[in-house]
């Protein structure tokens, strides 16, 4: 099999520093101390591919847009082009589109890309413009993942790429990042793409529903003096913030202790700076997908998780659409520590057992 790989090396950089995306924000992300995320996730995916199918003919774009990661995973890739400019860490959408054009012109069987929804749009639109029926598969590395063309983890992407026998049409969605930073989600269907069929693909749907008032009251009732509460994004946890008596950031992470808001819309560094001896992360899974970490809340990093206990909350309606919980923090040890059965609070007193795998 001939697989083409393209990496967006800046994807996901804005997450841990609280930018909720990287589109047009690379310079600010770097000023805040952001580090690259996509290359390491690309190596994880390609290492899994190499382990299962070492004889794969791998084609890649140059530098950090694929070739470097392919070599780190054990491949000797055929390099089909190089990004423009001297700094391959500052690539653009036009670089991604040119990479896809070069790769599909070489007769590949699968386009494996690493990035987020914006990268997925660039790939899908280029394939469509070229009239190509080459299937695409995403390695999740962006802050926001609303499309259903991604595997659930980088390693899962490598396993899917190593052996699939059919494809299906799936949605490519993207959201307005400026509106997202202001607390509003404006998702838009951008394309329909051909994607390998596998159980380890995530859904595009982010479902909610049901009342959360009693759930929020239950969390507020159980608040303990001296404990620091790290409250994740979303409307469910937003109801808890309101019950605690403050207006939180709807799509950001807020930190609260003993009636005081310690940090609003905080990035990873700001969260770590105000943690206490006892810390509780309160987070709600993404409806339809089940992710509690690794999608839209990268501020809740492995370093934050290691210093905290985790309370998962969700309405009954949301849980009805989730078969399993998921975590994709980028740290395998942390993900492993989270696996197992969790008591998910669904009401003031009621909890439901759900497995994180």
N, C-alpha and C positions, 0 to 999 in steps of 0.2 A: 504493500500500500504506500502511496505517496501522499504525505501530509505536509501542508504548508503551515508555518507558524508565524504569527505577528504579535508583538508585545507592545502595548502602550505603557512605556516605562513610568509615566507620571500618574497613571490611574491610581486612585485611592489615597493619594498623598494628603488630601485635605481632611480626611476622616478624623484621625486622632487629635488634630489640632483644632477641631471644632468648626471647620469650614463647610461641612456637609456636602462636599464636592470639590472638584479640582478645575472644572471648566473656567478658564480665564483667571484662575487664582493661584497659579503655580508660584509666582514670585512671593505672594503673601504667605503661602504655605511654607515656603523655604524660610522666610523671615521668622515664622513661628517655630521653626525647628523641625519641620516635617521631614521624614525620611521616605525613601522609595519603598513601595510595597509590592508592586507588580513583578519585578524581576525574581524575587524569591518564590512567589507563587507560581511563576512560569516554570522555574526549576523543579518545584514539587510535582507539577503536572507532567512535565517531560520526563522526569525520573520514573514516575509510575508508568508512563508509556514505554520507556526503554526497558524497564523490568519485565513487562509483559510481551513486548514486541520489539526486541533489539534490532531486528532486521528491517525496521521501517525506514523507508527512504524519506528523510526529513529535509524539507526546503525551508529556508528562513530568510528574513530580511536582516540586514547587517546590524552590528553593534548590539545595543541593549534592546533593539526592536525584535530580537529573536535569536540571532546567531550566538551571542555570548551565553545566553541561558541554555541553548541546545548543547553547546560544548560542555557546559558545567554538568549537564545531565548525562553525558556520556556519548552523545551523538557527534558525528562529523558531518554537519549540515552542508547542503549546497546553498550558497549565499546568492540570492537573486538580485540584490540591489542594496544601496545604502541610503540612510536618511540624509536629507539636505542639511548643510551647515556642519560646523565642527563639533557642536555639543549634542551628542545623540541622547542626552538625558532631557533635552528640552524639545521633544518632538511635538508635532501638531497633527490635526485631523487630516491635513493634506498628505502627510507622511504615511499615515495609516492607509489612506485610500490608494496611494501609489503602491504601497507594499502589497495590498490585496490584488491590485491589477497585475503586478509582476508575478505573483504566486500563481494566480489562476491561469495565466498565459503559459505556465509550465506544465499544465495538465495534472493538477493535484486531484486527489480523491476526497480530501477533507481540508477545510480551513479552520485551524485551531487558533483562536485569538485570546489574548489576555487583557482584560480591562473591565469597564463597567458598561452601563447602558449607552453612554455616548459613543464608546468604541463599537458596541454592537450595531448602532445605527450606521456608523461609517462603513463597517464591513458589509452589512446587509444592503445598504443603498448602492455600494460599489458592485456587489454581485449582481444586483438587479439591473444596474445600468449597463453592465457587460453582457447581460443576457445569460449569465452563468447559472447552472443548476447544481453547482458544487455545494454540498451541505456545510454548515458552519456550526461550531461548538465553542461556547465561551468558558474560559477559566475565570471565575469571579475574583476581581481585584479592585473594583470600584467601590465608592462609598454607597451608592444607591444601585440596587439590582432589582428592577421592576420587570425585566424581560424574562421570557421562559426559554431562552436559548442557552442558558448556563447550566453546567453541572453544579451539584450542591457544594462541592469542594474541589480544590485543584487536583488532588489525587484521584477523585472520582472522574474528573475530566480526562485524565491520562488513561484510566481504565476503559472508559467509554471509547476513546479514540483508538485504543488498541484492538478493539473487536466489536464491530456493530454490523448488522446485516440489513437494516432498513432505516428509512428516515420518515419524518412526518413534518407537517407544516406547523410552525409555532410563531408566537407574537414577539415582535421587537418593540418595546416601549421606552419612552424617555420622559423625563420631567423637566420643568423649568427650574434650574438651580437657583436663580435669583429669588423666585417665589418660594422655593423650598427653604432657603435661608431665612425668609421672613415668616416661616411657619405654615405655608400653604402648599399642598401637593396638587400639581397640575400635570397629570399623566396623559400622554398622548400616544396612540398607536402610530408607529413610524413605518413599519414594514412587516411582511410575513416572510419567514425564512425556513429553509429546509434544514432540519436538525436530526442527528442520530437519535433513534428511539432507545431510551434507557430509563430504568426506574430511578436512577440517581440524577435526574434532571429536576430542577425546581419549577414550581408553578409560577405563572405571571400574576396570578390573582392575589390581592392583598385585602382579604375580607375582614369585616368587623361585624358590628351588630350586637344587639342586646344591651340591656342597661348595666351600668357599672357602679351605680350609686352605692348599693349595699356593699359591693366589693371594696370601694374606696373607704367607706365607713369602717370596714373590718381592718384594713391596714392602719387607719388612723387610731383605732381602738388599741392596737397592739404596739404602738410607738413606745419606745423605751427611752428613758432619760439617759443622756450621755452617748447614745448611739447615733452615728452619722448615717443618714439615708441618701443614697445616690440614686436619683430617680430618672429613669430613662425616658426616651421620647415616645410620642404617640398619645392618642386620645384617652386610652384606658388609664395610663399612668397620669395623664393630665388631670383626670378626675380626682386622683389621689392628691395631687398637688393642691387642687382647689379645696379639698377637704381639710388639708393641713393649714389652709389659710393664706396661700400666696398664689400669685399668677406666675406659673412657670413658663418656660419656653416650650412651645408645643412640639417642636421637632428637635429639641436639644436636650442636654443632660443638666439637671439641676441638683445641687447638693444642699441638704437641710439638716439641721441638728438643733434640738431644744428650742424650737420656735423661731430659729434664725436661718434665713437663706444665706448660706455661705458662698455659693457660686451659682450664677445663672448662665445657662447656655455654655457650659464649661468645656474646655478641651481637656485632653488627658493630663497635661501638666498641672492645670488648675485643680482638677479633681484630686490628684495625688497630693497636692499641697495642703488640702484641707481635710484629708481623711484622719480619723481618730484611731483609738485603740480597737473599737468595735465598729464595723461598717456593714451595711446591708445594701446591696444593689436590688432595686425593685424594677423589674423589666417585664414587658409583655411581648409575646411572640408575634411575628408578622403573620397575619391571617392568611390561610391558604398555603403558606410556605413553612411555617413553624420555627423560623430562625429566632432565637433569643439573643444571640450575639453574632456579630459579623455582617449585619446588613443594616446600614443606616445608623449604627451606634458604635462606630469604631473608637469613639472617646472612651468607651468601656473596654479598655485594652486588657491584655493579659496581666499587666502590672497592677491594674485596678482590681481585676477579678481575684488575683491571688490574695489580696488584703481584705477580701470581703466575703460574706456569705451572700447567697442569691435567693431572692424571693420572686417567683414567677406568678404573674397575675393575668387573668384573661376572662372575658365573658363566656358563658356557656355556649353562646352562638358561635363565637370564634373557635372554641375548641372543637365544636362539632365538625368544622371544616379542616381540622388538623389531625393527621394520623400519628404524627411523631414530632417531637421537638428536635431542633438542630442547633449546633454551634459551629462557627467557622472563624475562630479568633486569629488564626494564623500561627498559633502556638499549639502543637500537637499534645504536649503535656497538659496544658490547660483544658483543651477540648476533651481529653481523656478523663480528667478530673470531674468534668461536668456530666459525663455520660452516666446513664442509669435512670432510675425512677425518681420523679419529682412530684411533690404535692403542689399542684397549681391552685392558687386561690381563685374561686369562681363566684364567691359571695361573701357575705359578712362573716359567716362561720364555716361555710362549706368549702371543701377542697376536693379536687379530682386528681387521681394519679395518672401521670402521663410520662412516657419514657423519652429521654433524650438520647439520641443515637448518632 
